[in-house]
Amino acid sequence: MTITNTEIIKKAGIHTQGNYGASGLLNPAQSEKFIDMIMDSSEFLKKLRYEKKDRISGTISKLGVGSRLLRGKAEGKDTISGNEVIPVIGDVPYQVEKMKLGTFMTEDWLEENIERENFEDHFMGKIASQIQVDLLDLAFNGDEDTSSSDLDYEFLKLNDGYIKQIKKKGHVVDGATINGGKFGKKYFYSLRRAVPKKYRNPKFRWICSDDTYTDLSEYLSERPTALGDIAITKGERIEILGTGFETVPNMPDDVILYAEPENLVIVYTKDIKHRKTTEGKEAVYEDKRFYATHLGADFVITEIDATGILINRGPLA
């Protein structure tokens, strides 16, 4: 069942009729609900880890306990000393970047809209939905070094996303050197092997563009296998090596990530603002009301060694 934007707003308990004060600053509980609204409209966003912070810069903690720690129990003997669990503790820095989404609506349109009374609740749901799409896009595709000539420069330059971070410090596999540069199953074998096996677990996912996933479906459909039949005739999601897929809007078609979603963190500040005004010269002269949502976020990977990326994905074999 699809939930409407208005229902999302009402479920979240955030109403636009002034309950967050003249400043437009959401209180901590409403900030949490606003983030929940964004997450609720994306199954993949729900799988990422979220950290709420008071400050725009600082660190988030990472914690591990190692592996192969179980020991046999022998009556009257100490088999623990020297083999205790030693927590693997570390800090990962973050630096939140401020972002905003602004829009306006004419008073004439509002007068003619049959949902006028509930319009602002509905509209805030629309804003949350668009932030959800943009946040996921930016989290993976952001690049502070984007050329100023790029049509999406103002958007992409906001922050470095996971793709750039993994290319820089994760495990990189060059698809041009595998299977003659042709898309195929060897891509996934090589990418999986690139990530140390101590990190691999059932929560890992292949992360790619929708077109890459479509190409994979086509590749499998041309092979006389049950997996190909499932992908085409039953519409079921594909798994490779027991690992499922997640797709990201506007992700480049020439890369595939191999990572655990919980290792990918969105850090955000609690001072989320949602403002509107019907005053000022522009509002009066143009007969409009203006809206702006302000928030801050950073995209952090807690364990970069547990990530892999395939670059230069080639055409179908």
PAZAPA-4460 file (N, C-alpha, C; in steps of 0.05 Angstrom, whole numbers, plus 32768, in hexadecimal, padded with zeros to 4 digits):
% residues 317
    n_x    n_y    n_z   ca_x   ca_y   ca_z    c_x    c_y    c_z   seq   type   mol
   8011   7FE8   8000   8000   8000   8000   8012   8019   8000     1      M     A
   800D   802B   7FEE   801D   8044   7FEC   8012   8059   7FFE     2      T     A
   8024   8065   800E   801B   807A   8020   801F   8095   8013     3      I     A
   800B   80A7   8016   800D   80C1   8009   801F   80D3   8019     4      T     A
   8027   80E9   800D   8038   80FD   801A   8029   8109   8032     5      N     A
   8010   810E   802F   8001   8119   8046   8000   8106   805D     6      T     A
   7FFC   80EC   8057   7FFB   80D8   806C   8016   80D6   807A     7      E     A
   802C   80D8   806A   8047   80D8   8076   8049   80EE   808B     8      I     A
   8041   8106   8083   8043   811D   8095   8032   8118   80AE     9      I     A
   801A   810F   80AC   8009   810B   80C3   8013   80F5   80D5    10      K     A
   801E   80E0   80C8   802A   80CA   80D8   8042   80D4   80E8    11      K     A
   8051   80E7   80DC   8069   80F1   80E9   8062   8105   8100    12      A     A
   8049   810F   80FF   8042   8122   8114   804E   813E   8110    13      G     A
   8055   8145   80F8   8060   815F   80F2   804C   816E   80E2    14      I     A
   8041   8183   80ED   802D   8192   80DF   8038   81AE   80D9    15      H     A
   8030   81B9   80C3   803D   81D2   80BA   802E   81EB   80C4    16      T     A
   8019   81E7   80D4   800A   81FF   80DC   8016   820C   80F5    17      Q     A
   8031   8210   80F3   803E   8220   8108   8046   8212   8121    18      G     A
   8044   81F7   8122   804B   81E9   813B   8069   81E7   8140    19      N     A
   8079   81F1   812D   8096   81F1   8133   80A0   820E   8136    20      Y     A
   808E   8220   813B   8096   823B   8143   809D   824D   812B    21      G     A
   809F   8267   8131   80A4   827A   811C   80BF   8276   810F    22      A     A
   80D2   826A   811E   80ED   8267   8114   80EE   8251   80FE    23      S     A
   80DB   823F   80FE   80DB   8229   80EB   80EE   8213   80F4    24      G     A
   80F8   8214   810C   810B   81FF   8116   80FB   81E8   8122    25      L     A
   80FE   81D0   8117   80F1   81B9   8121   80FD   81B1   813C    26      L     A
   80ED   81A9   8150   80F9   81A0   8169   8105   8185   8165    27      N     A
   8116   817B   8178   8124   8162   8174   8112   814A   816C    28      P     A
   80FA   8148   8178   80E9   8132   8171   80DF   8134   8154    29      A     A
   80D8   814D   814C   80CF   8152   8131   80E5   814D   811D    30      Q     A
   80FE   8154   8124   8115   814F   8112   8118   8131   810D    31      S     A
   8115   8122   8123   8117   8104   8120   8101   80FB   810D    32      E     A
   80E9   8106   8110   80D2   80FD   8100   80D6   8105   80E3    33      K     A
   80E2   811C   80DF   80E7   8125   80C3   80FA   8112   80B5    34      F     A
   8110   810A   80C3   8122   80F7   80B8   8114   80DC   80B4    35      I     A
   8103   80D4   80C6   80F3   80BC   80C2   80E2   80BD   80A9    36      D     A
   80D7   80D5   80A4   80C7   80D8   808C   80D7   80D3   8073    37      M     A
   80EF   80DE   8073   8101   80DA   805C   8108   80BD   8059    38      I     A
   810F   80AF   806F   8117   8093   806E   80FF   8081   8066    39      M     A
   80E7   8088   8070   80D0   8076   806C   80C9   8073   804F    40      D     A
   80D1   8086   803E   80CA   8084   8022   80DF   8076   8011    41      S     A
   80F4   806B   801E   8109   805D   8010   8112   8045   8020    42      S     A
   810E   802D   8015   8116   8015   8023   8134   8014   8026    43      E     A
   8143   801E   8012   8160   801D   8014   816B   8030   8029    44      F     A
   815F   8049   802A   8168   805C   803E   8165   8051   805A    45      L     A
   8151   8041   805E   814C   8036   8079   8163   8024   8081    46      K     A
   8171   8018   806E   8187   8005   8074   81A1   8013   807B    47      K     A
   81A4   802D   8075   81BC   803C   807C   81BB   8043   809A    48      L     A
   81D2   804A   80A4   81D3   8051   80C0   81D1   8070   80C2    49      R     A
   81C3   8079   80D7   81BF   8096   80DB   81CB   809E   80F6    50      Y     A
   81D8   80B5   80F6   81E3   80C0   810E   81DA   80DD   8111    51      E     A
   81CC   80E4   8126   81C4   8100   812B   81D8   810D   813D    52      K     A
   81E1   8125   8135   81F5   8133   8144   81ED   8150   814A    53      K     A
   81F7   815B   8160   81F2   8177   8167   8204   818A   8159    54      D     A
   821D   8180   8153   8231   8191   8147   8235   818B   8129    55      R     A
   823F   819F   811A   8242   819A   80FD   825C   818B   80F7    56      I     A
   826D   8187   810A   8285   8177   8105   828C   8168   811F    57      S     A
   829A   8151   811B   82A1   8141   8132   82A8   8125   8129    58      G     A
   82A2   8111   8139   82A8   80F5   8132   8290   80E3   8139    59      T     A
   828E   80CD   812B   827B   80B8   8132   828C   809F   8139    60      I     A
   8282   808F   814B   8291   8078   8155   828C   805F   8144    61      S     A
   82A0   804F   8141   829D   8035   8135   82A7   8020   814A    62      K     A
   8299   8009   814B   829F   7FF5   815F   829E   7FDA   8153    63      L     A
   82B2   7FC9   8158   82B2   7FAE   814F   82BE   7F9C   8165    64      G     A
   82BC   7F82   8161   82C6   7F70   8176   82D8   7F5A   816A    65      V     A
   82E0   7F5D   8150   82F1   7F49   8144   82E2   7F30   813C    66      G     A
   82F1   7F1A   8137   82E5   7F02   812D   82F4   7EE9   8138    67      S     A
   82E7   7ED1   8135   82F2   7EB8   813F   82FB   7EB9   815C    68      R     A
   82E8   7EC1   816D   82ED   7EC6   8189   82E3   7EB0   819C    69      L     A
   82D2   7E9E   8192   82C8   7E89   81A3   82DE   7E76   81AA    70      L     A
   82DE   7E6C   81C3   82F1   7E58   81CD   82E2   7E41   81DB    71      R     A
   82EF   7E2A   81DB   82E2   7E14   81E8   82E2   7E17   8206    72      G     A
   82CE   7E0A   8212   82CB   7E0B   822F   82D5   7DF1   823B    73      K     A
   82E8   7DF3   824D   82F3   7DDB   825B   82F0   7DDE   8279    74      A     A
   82E5   7DCB   8286   82E0   7DCC   82A2   82F9   7DD1   82B2    75      E     A
   82F8   7DE6   82C3   830F   7DEC   82D4   8326   7DFA   82C6    76      G     A
   8323   7E01   82AD   8338   7E0E   829E   8330   7E2A   8294    77      K     A
   8343   7E3C   8293   833E   7E57   8289   8346   7E57   826B    78      D     A
   8333   7E58   825A   8338   7E59   823D   8333   7E76   8232    79      T     A
   832E   7E89   8244   8327   7EA4   823B   833F   7EB7   823C    80      I     A
   834F   7EB5   8252   8365   7EC7   8255   8377   7EC8   823D    81      S     A
   837C   7EE0   8234   838D   7EE3   821C   837C   7EE2   8202    82      G     A
   8363   7EDB   8205   8351   7ED9   81ED   8338   7EEA   81F1    83      N     A
   833A   7EFE   8203   8323   7F0F   8208   831B   7F1F   81EF    84      E     A
   8302   7F26   81EE   82F8   7F38   81D9   8303   7F54   81DE    85      V     A
   8313   7F5D   81CB   831D   7F78   81CD   830E   7F8A   81B9    86      I     A
   82FE   7F9C   81C3   82EE   7FAD   81B1   8300   7FBC   819D    87      P     A
   82F7   7FBD   8184   8305   7FCC   816F   82F6   7FE7   816E    88      V     A
   8302   7FFB   817A   82F4   8015   817D   8303   802A   816C    89      I     A
   82F3   803B   815F   82FF   8050   814F   82EC   8067   814B    90      G     A
   82F5   807D   8141   82E5   8094   813B   82E8   809C   811E    91      D     A
   82D1   80A3   8111   82D2   80AC   80F6   82C8   80C9   80F5    92      V     A
   82D7   80DB   80E9   82CF   80F7   80E9   82B7   80FC   80D6    93      P     A
   82A8   8111   80DD   8293   811A   80CB   8293   8138   80CA    94      Y     A
   8289   8143   80B4   8287   8160   80B1   826D   8166   80A1    95      Q     A
   8259   816E   80B0   823E   8172   80A4   823F   818A   8091    96      V     A
   8232   8186   807A   822E   819B   8067   8211   81A4   8067    97      E     A
   820D   81BE   8068   81F3   81C9   8069   81E6   81C8   804D    98      K     A
   81CD   81C1   804C   81BE   81BF   8033   81A2   81CC   8036    99      M     A
   8196   81D2   8020   817B   81DD   8021   816B   81D6   8008   100      K     A
   8151   81D5   800B   813F   81D1   7FF5   812B   81E7   7FF6   101      L     A
   8129   81F7   7FE1   8116   820E   7FE1   8102   820C   7FCA   102      G     A
   80EA   8216   7FCF   80D6   8216   7FBB   80C1   822B   7FC1   103      T     A
   80AE   822E   7FB0   8099   8243   7FB4   807F   8239   7FA7   104      F     A
   8069   8246   7FAE   804F   8240   7FA3   8040   825A   7FA0   105      M     A
   8031   825D   7F8A   8021   8275   7F87   8007   8274   7F97   106      T     A
   7FFE   828B   7F9F   7FE5   828C   7FAE   7FCE   8285   7F9C   107      E     A
   7FCF   828B   7F83   7FBA   8284   7F70   7FB7   8266   7F6F   108      D     A
   7FCD   8257   7F6E   7FCB   823A   7F6D   7FBE   822F   7F86   109      W     A
   7FC6   823B   7F9D   7FBB   8232   7FB7   7F9D   8237   7FB8   110      L     A
   7F94   824E   7FAD   7F77   8254   7FAD   7F67   8240   7F9D   111      E     A
   7F73   8236   7F88   7F65   8223   7F76   7F68   8206   7F7E   112      E     A
   7F7A   8200   7F91   7F80   81E5   7F98   7F6A   81DA   7FAB   113      N     A
   7F5F   81C4   7FA3   7F49   81B8   7FB4   7F53   81AD   7FCE   114      I     A
   7F6E   81A9   7FD1   7F79   819F   7FEA   7F86   81B6   7FFA   115      E     A
   7F7C   81CE   7FF6   7F89   81E5   8002   7F8D   81E2   8020   116      R     A
   7F79   81D8   802E   7F7C   81D7   804B   7F92   81C4   8054   117      E     A
   7F97   81AF   8045   7FAC   819C   804C   7FC4   819F   803B   118      N     A
   7FC5   81B4   802C   7FDB   81B7   8018   7FF7   81B6   8025   119      F     A
   7FFB   81C5   803B   8016   81C8   8045   8020   81AD   8051   120      E     A
   800D   819E   805E   8015   8183   8067   801D   8172   804F   121      D     A
   800D   8173   803A   8013   8164   8022   802E   816D   8015   122      H     A
   8032   8187   8015   8049   8192   8008   8063   818B   8017   123      F     A
   8062   818B   8032   8079   8184   8041   8080   8166   803D   124      M     A
   806C   8156   8038   8071   813A   8031   8080   8138   8016   125      G     A
   8078   8149   8004   8086   814B   7FEA   80A3   8152   7FED   126      K     A
   80A8   8166   7FFF   80C3   816E   8004   80D3   8157   8010   127      I     A
   80C8   8149   8023   80D6   8132   802F   80DC   811D   801A   128      A     A
   80CA   8119   8008   80CE   8105   7FF3   80E5   810D   7FE0   129      S     A
   80E6   8127   7FDA   80FC   8130   7FC8   8117   8130   7FD6   130      Q     A
   8117   8137   7FF0   8130   8135   8000   8139   8119   8001   131      I     A
   8127   8106   8004   812E   80E9   8004   813D   80E2   7FEB   132      Q     A
   8132   80E9   7FD4   813F   80E3   7FBA   815A   80F0   7FB8   133      V     A
   815B   810A   7FBF   8174   8119   7FBC   818A   810F   7FD0   134      D     A
   8181   8109   7FE8   8194   8100   7FFD   81A1   80E6   7FF5   135      L     A
   8192   80D3   7FEB   819D   80BA   7FE2   81AF   80BE   7FCA   136      L     A
   81A7   80CE   7FB8   81B7   80D5   7FA0   81D2   80E1   7FA9   137      D     A
   81D1   80F6   7FBA   81E9   8104   7FC2   81FB   80F2   7FD3   138      L     A
   81EF   80E1   7FE4   81FE   80D0   7FF5   8211   80BE   7FE5   139      A     A
   8209   80B6   7FCE   8219   80A4   7FBD   8229   80B3   7FA8   140      F     A
   821D   80C7   7F9C   8228   80D4   7F84   8236   80EE   7F89   141      N     A
   8234   80F9   7FA2   8240   8113   7FA7   825E   8114   7FA3   142      G     A
   8268   812A   7F99   8285   812D   7F93   828C   814B   7F95   143      D     A
   829A   8152   7FAA   82A1   816E   7FAE   82B3   8179   7F98   144      E     A
   82C0   8168   7F88   82D1   8170   7F72   82C3   8171   7F57   145      D     A
   82A9   8170   7F58   8299   8171   7F3F   82A0   818A   7F2F   146      T     A
   82A3   8187   7F15   82AA   819E   7F04   8293   81B3   7F05   147      S     A
   829A   81CC   7F05   8286   81E1   7F05   8276   81E2   7EEC   148      S     A
   8280   81D4   7ED7   8271   81D3   7EBE   825B   81BD   7EBE   149      S     A
   825C   81AC   7ED2   8248   8196   7ED4   822C   81A3   7ED9   150      D     A
   8218   8199   7ECC   81FD   81A4   7ECF   81F3   81A1   7EEC   151      L     A
   81FC   818C   7EFA   81F4   8188   7F16   8209   8190   7F2A   152      D     A
   821A   81A3   7F22   8230   81AC   7F33   8227   81B5   7F4F   153      Y     A
   8212   81C6   7F50   8209   81D1   7F6A   81FF   81BB   7F7D   154      E     A
   81F5   81A5   7F72   81EB   818F   7F82   8202   817C   7F8A   155      F     A
   8212   8173   7F77   8226   815F   7F7C   823D   8169   7F8D   156      L     A
   8243   8183   7F8C   825A   818E   7F9A   8255   8190   7FB8   157      K     A
   823C   818A   7FC1   8235   818E   7FDE   8246   817D   7FF0   158      L     A
   824C   8164   7FE8   825B   8152   7FFA   8265   813B   7FEA   159      N     A
   827A   812E   7FF4   8284   8115   7FE7   8273   80FE   7FF0   160      D     A
   8269   80EF   7FDC   8259   80D8   7FE2   8269   80BE   7FE5   161      G     A
   825A   80A8   7FE9   8267   808E   7FEE   8278   8084   7FD6   162      Y     A
   826F   8089   7FBE   827E   807F   7FA6   829A   808C   7FA6   163      I     A
   829B   80A6   7FA9   82B5   80B3   7FA9   82C7   80A9   7FC0   164      K     A
   82BB   80A6   7FD7   82CB   809D   7FEF   82D6   8081   7FEB   165      Q     A
   82C5   806F   7FE0   82CE   8054   7FDC   82E3   8052   7FC6   166      I     A
   82DF   8062   7FB1   82F4   8063   7F9B   830F   806B   7FA6   167      K     A
   830E   807D   7FBA   8327   8089   7FC5   8334   8076   7FD9   168      K     A
   8325   8069   7FEA   8331   805A   8000   8327   803E   8003   169      K     A
   8312   8036   7FF4   8308   801A   7FF6   8317   8008   7FE3   170      G     A
   830C   7FF0   7FDF   8319   7FDC   7FCD   830D   7FE0   7FB1   171      H     A
   831F   7FE6   7F9E   8316   7FED   7F83   831D   7FD6   7F70   172      V     A
   8309   7FCE   7F61   830C   7FB9   7F4C   8307   7FC6   7F31   173      V     A
   8319   7FC2   7F1E   8315   7FCE   7F03   8308   7FBA   7EF1   174      D     A
   82EF   7FC0   7EE9   82E0   7FAE   7ED8   82EC   7FAB   7EBC   175      G     A
   82FC   7FBF   7EB4   8309   7FBD   7E99   831D   7FA6   7E98   176      A     A
   8326   7F9D   7EAF   833B   7F88   7EAF   832E   7F6C   7EB4   177      T     A
   8314   7F6B   7EB5   8306   7F51   7EBC   82F5   7F49   7EA4   178      I     A
   82F7   7F30   7E9C   82E5   7F25   7E88   82E6   7F35   7E6E   179      N     A
   82FE   7F3F   7E67   8301   7F4F   7E4F   82F1   7F69   7E50   180      G     A
   82EB   7F72   7E68   82DC   7F8B   7E6B   82BF   7F88   7E67   181      G     A
   82B5   7F70   7E64   8298   7F6B   7E5F   828A   7F65   7E7A   182      K     A
   8272   7F6F   7E7C   8261   7F6B   7E94   825B   7F4E   7E97   183      F     A
   825F   7F43   7EAF   8259   7F27   7EB4   825C   7F20   7ED1   184      G     A
   8259   7F06   7ED7   8259   7EFD   7EF3   8275   7F00   7F00   185      K     A
   828A   7F00   7EF0   82A5   7F03   7EFB   82A9   7F1E   7F09   186      K     A
   8299   7F32   7F01   829A   7F4C   7F0E   8294   7F49   7F2C   187      Y     A
   827F   7F39   7F32   8276   7F36   7F4D   8289   7F25   7F5E   188      F     A
   8294   7F10   7F51   82A8   7F00   7F5F   82C0   7F10   7F68   189      Y     A
   82CA   7F20   7F55   82E2   7F31   7F5A   82DC   7F46   7F6F   190      S     A
   82C5   7F53   7F6E   82BE   7F68   7F81   82BB   7F5D   7F9D   191      L     A
   82AE   7F46   7F9F   82AA   7F39   7FB9   82C5   7F32   7FC5   192      R     A
   82D7   7F26   7FB5   82F1   7F1E   7FBF   8302   7F36   7FC8   193      R     A
   82FD   7F4D   7FBC   830D   7F65   7FC2   8309   7F6E   7FDF   194      A     A
   82F2   7F69   7FEA   82EC   7F71   8006   82F5   7F5B   8019   195      V     A
   8305   7F61   802D   830F   7F4C   803F   82F8   7F3C   804A   196      P     A
   82FB   7F21   804B   82E5   7F10   8053   82DC   7F13   8070   197      K     A
   82ED   7F1F   8080   82E5   7F23   809C   82CE   7F37   809E   198      K     A
   82C9   7F47   808A   82B3   7F5A   808A   829A   7F4F   807E   199      Y     A
   829C   7F3D   806B   8285   7F34   805B   8270   7F27   806D   200      R     A
   8257   7F2E   8069   8241   7F22   8078   8227   7F24   8068   201      N     A
   8212   7F17   8070   81F9   7F17   8061   81EC   7F32   805D   202      P     A
   81F5   7F47   806C   81E9   7F61   8069   81F5   7F71   8051   203      K     A
   820B   7F67   8046   8217   7F75   802F   8204   7F76   8017   204      F     A
   8207   7F8B   8007   81F7   7F8E   7FEF   8208   7F98   7FD7   205      R     A
   81FF   7F90   7FBF   820A   7F9C   7FA7   81FA   7FB5   7FA3   206      W     A
   8207   7FCC   7F9E   81F9   7FE5   7F9B   8200   7FF0   7F80   207      I     A
   81EC   7FF6   7F70   81F1   7FFE   7F54   81DB   8010   7F49   208      C     A
   81DD   8018   7F30   81C8   8028   7F23   81B2   8015   7F1A   209      S     A
   819B   8021   7F15   8185   8011   7F0B   818B   8005   7EEF   210      D     A
   819A   8013   7EDF   81A1   8009   7EC5   81B4   7FF1   7EC7   211      D     A
   81C7   7FF2   7EDA   81D9   7FDB   7EDF   81C9   7FC3   7EE7   212      T     A
   81B5   7FC7   7EF9   81A5   7FB1   7F02   8194   7FA5   7EEA   213      Y     A
   818B   7FB7   7ED9   817C   7FAE   7EC1   818E   7F9E   7EAF   214      T     A
   81A7   7FA8   7EAB   81BA   7F99   7E9A   81C0   7F7E   7EA6   215      D     A
   81C1   7F7C   7EC0   81C6   7F62   7ECD   81AF   7F4F   7EC8   216      L     A
   8196   7F5A   7EC9   817E   7F49   7EC4   817F   7F3F   7EA7   217      S     A
   8187   7F51   7E95   8189   7F49   7E79   819F   7F34   7E75   218      E     A
   81B5   7F38   7E82   81CB   7F25   7E80   81C2   7F09   7E8A   219      Y     A
   81B4   7F09   7EA0   81AB   7EEF   7EAC   8195   7EE2   7E9B   220      L     A
   8184   7EF3   7E8F   816D   7EE9   7E80   8177   7EDA   7E67   221      S     A
   818F   7EE0   7E5D   8199   7ED3   7E45   81A8   7EBA   7E4C   222      E     A
   81A9   7EB3   7E65   81B6   7E9A   7E6E   81A0   7E87   7E77   223      R     A
   81A3   7E6D   7E6F   818E   7E59   7E76   8191   7E51   7E94   224      P     A
   818B   7E64   7EA6   818D   7E5E   7EC2   8174   7E66   7ED0   225      T     A
   816F   7E5A   7EE8   8158   7E60   7EF7   8158   7E7D   7F00   226      A     A
   8171   7E88   7F06   8173   7EA3   7F0F   816A   7EB7   7EFA   227      L     A
   8170   7EB1   7EE1   8167   7EC2   7ECB   8149   7EC2   7EC8   228      G     A
   813D   7EAA   7ECB   8120   7EA7   7ECA   8112   7EB7   7EE0   229      D     A
   811D   7EB5   7EF8   8111   7EC3   7F0F   8112   7EE1   7F0B   230      I     A
   8128   7EEC   7F00   812B   7F09   7EFC   8116   7F13   7EE8   231      A     A
   8110   7F03   7ED4   80FF   7F0D   7EBE   80E2   7F05   7EC3   232      I     A
   80DC   7EEC   7EC7   80C0   7EE3   7EC8   80B3   7EE8   7EE2   233      T     A
   80C1   7EE8   7EF8   80B5   7EEB   7F12   80B9   7F07   7F1E   234      K     A
   80CB   7F16   7F12   80D0   7F31   7F1C   80DD   7F32   7F37   235      G     A
   80E9   7F1D   7F40   80F6   7F1C   7F5A   8112   7F29   7F59   236      E     A
   811A   7F34   7F70   8134   7F41   7F71   814A   7F2C   7F6F   237      R     A
   815F   7F33   7F61   8175   7F21   7F5C   8188   7F22   7F74   238      I     A
   8194   7F0B   7F79   81AA   7F09   7F8C   81C2   7EFC   7F7E   239      E     A
   81DA   7F06   7F82   81F2   7EFA   7F78   8204   7EF3   7F8F   240      I     A
   820D   7EDA   7F91   821D   7ED0   7FA7   820F   7ED5   7FC2   241      L     A
   81F4   7ED2   7FC1   81E4   7ED5   7FDA   81E1   7EF2   7FE3   242      G     A
   81E9   7F05   7FD2   81E7   7F21   7FD9   81D3   7F30   7FC7   243      T     A
   81C1   7F3F   7FD3   81AD   7F4D   7FC4   81B7   7F67   7FB9   244      G     A
   81A5   7F75   7FAA   81AC   7F8E   7F9D   819C   7FA5   7FA8   245      F     A
   81A8   7FBD   7FA7   819B   7FD6   7FAD   81A2   7FE9   7F96   246      E     A
   818E   7FF8   7F8D   8193   800C   7F78   8191   8028   7F82   247      T     A
   81A1   803A   7F77   81A3   8056   7F80   819D   8068   7F69   248      V     A
   818C   807D   7F6C   8185   808F   7F57   819E   809E   7F4C   249      P     A
   81A0   809F   7F32   81B6   80AE   7F25   81D2   80A4   7F2A   250      N     A
   81D4   808C   7F34   81EE   8080   7F39   81FB   807A   7F1E   251      M     A
   8215   807F   7F1A   8222   8079   7F01   821F   805B   7EF9   252      P     A
   821C   8056   7EDF   8219   803B   7ED6   8232   802B   7ED5   253      D     A
   8249   8038   7ED8   8263   802A   7ED6   826F   8022   7EF0   254      D     A
   8260   8023   7F06   826A   801B   7F20   8256   8008   7F2E   255      V     A
   8261   7FF6   7F3F   8251   7FE5   7F50   825F   7FE5   7F6B   256      I     A
   824F   7FE9   7F80   825A   7FE9   7F9C   8254   7FCE   7FA9   257      L     A
   8265   7FC6   7FBB   8261   7FAF   7FCC   8266   7FB8   7FE9   258      Y     A
   8250   7FBA   7FF8   8253   7FC6   8013   823B   7FBE   8024   259      A     A
   823E   7FC1   803E   8228   7FBD   8051   821B   7FD8   8056   260      E     A
   8201   7FDA   8050   81F4   7FF4   8053   81F8   8001   806E   261      P     A
   81F9   7FF2   8084   81FC   7FFD   809F   8218   8009   80A2   262      E     A
   822B   8003   8090   8245   800F   8091   8245   802B   8085   263      N     A
   8230   8032   8077   822D   804C   806A   821B   805D   807C   264      L     A
   8226   8073   8085   8219   8083   809A   8211   809F   808F   265      V     A
   81F8   80A7   8095   81F0   80C3   8090   81EF   80D1   80AA   266      I     A
   8201   80E4   80AE   8202   80F4   80C6   81F2   810E   80C1   267      V     A
   81E0   8114   80D3   81CF   812C   80CF   81CD   813C   80E9   268      Y     A
   81C9   8155   80E7   81C6   8166   80FF   81A8   8169   8105   269      T     A
   81A2   816D   811F   8187   816E   8128   8178   8188   8122   270      K     A
   8187   819C   811A   817B   81B7   8116   816F   81B9   80FA   271      D     A
   815C   81A8   80F4   814E   81A9   80DA   813A   81C0   80DB   272      I     A
   813A   81D0   80C7   8127   81E7   80C6   8115   81E4   80AE   273      K     A
   80FC   81EA   80B2   80E9   81EB   809B   80DB   8207   809E   274      H     A
   80E1   8219   808B   80D7   8234   808D   80C4   823A   8076   275      R     A
   80B2   824D   807B   80A1   8257   8066   809C   8275   806C   276      K     A
   8096   8284   8057   8090   82A0   805A   807C   82A8   8044   277      T     A
   806A   82BA   804C   8057   82C6   8039   805C   82E4   8039   278      T     A
   8073   82EC   8044   8079   8309   8047   8092   830F   8036   279      E     A
   8098   8328   8034   80B0   8331   8025   80A7   833A   8009   280      G     A
   80B9   8349   7FFC   80B3   8355   7FE2   80AB   8341   7FCD   281      K     A
   80BB   832B   7FCB   80B5   8317   7FB6   8099   830A   7FBB   282      E     A
   8093   8304   7FD5   807A   82F8   7FDB   8062   830A   7FD3   283      A     A
   8066   8324   7FD9   8051   8337   7FD3   804E   833D   7FB5   284      V     A
   8065   8343   7FA8   8064   834A   7F8C   805C   8332   7F7A   285      Y     A
   8065   831A   7F82   805F   8303   7F70   8048   82F2   7F7B   286      E     A
   803D   82FA   7F91   8026   82EC   7F9D   802D   82CE   7FA1   287      D     A
   8042   82C9   7FB0   804C   82AE   7FB4   8052   82AA   7FD2   288      K     A
   8054   8291   7FDA   805E   828A   7FF4   8077   8279   7FF0   289      R     A
   808B   827C   8000   80A5   826F   7FFC   80AA   825B   8013   290      F     A
   80B7   8244   800C   80BE   822F   801F   80DB   8228   801C   291      Y     A
   80E8   8221   8033   8103   8217   8032   8108   8204   8049   292      A     A
   8115   81ED   8042   811C   81DA   8057   813B   81DA   8058   293      T     A
   8145   81DD   8071   8162   81DE   8075   816A   81C6   8086   294      H     A
   817F   81B8   807E   818A   81A2   808E   81A7   819F   8088   295      L     A
   81B5   818F   8098   81D1   818A   8094   81D7   816C   8095   296      G     A
   81E9   8163   8084   81EF   8146   8083   820B   8141   8079   297      A     A
   8216   812A   8081   8230   8121   8077   822D   8103   8073   298      D     A
   823E   80F9   8061   823D   80DC   8059   8257   80CF   8061   299      F     A
   8255   80BD   8074   826D   80B1   8080   826D   8093   807D   300      V     A
   8284   8087   8079   8288   806A   8079   8298   8063   8091   301      I     A
   828C   8052   80A3   829A   804C   80BC   82B2   803A   80B8   302      T     A
   82B0   8027   80A6   82C6   8015   80A1   82CB   8013   8083   303      E     A
   82DD   8024   8079   82E2   8026   805C   82EE   800C   8051   304      I     A
   82FD   7FFD   8062   830A   7FE4   805A   82F5   7FCF   8053   305      D     A
   82DC   7FD3   805C   82C6   7FC0   8058   82B5   7FC7   803F   306      A     A
   82C1   7FD7   802D   82B2   7FDF   8015   82C2   7FD9   7FFC   307      T     A
   82B3   7FD4   7FE6   82C0   7FCF   7FCD   82B0   7FDC   7FB6   308      G     A
   82BE   7FE3   7FA1   82B1   7FEF   7F8A   82BD   7FE4   7F70   309      I     A
   82AC   7FDE   7F5D   82B4   7FD7   7F43   82B1   7FEF   7F31   310      L     A
   82C6   7FF7   7F23   82C5   800E   7F11   82C8   8004   7EF4   311      I     A
   82C1   8015   7EE1   82C3   800F   7EC5   82B3   7FF6   7EBD   312      N     A
   829A   7FF5   7EC7   8288   7FDF   7EBF   8284   7FE0   7EA2   313      R     A
   8288   7FC9   7E94   8286   7FC8   7E78   826A   7FC0   7E6E   314      G     A
   8267   7FBE   7E53   824E   7FB5   7E47   8249   7F98   7E4C   315      P     A
   8230   7F8F   7E46   8229   7F73   7E4A   823B   7F61   7E39   316      L     A
   8242   7F4A   7E45   8253   7F36   7E36   8243   7F2A   7E20   317      A     A
***
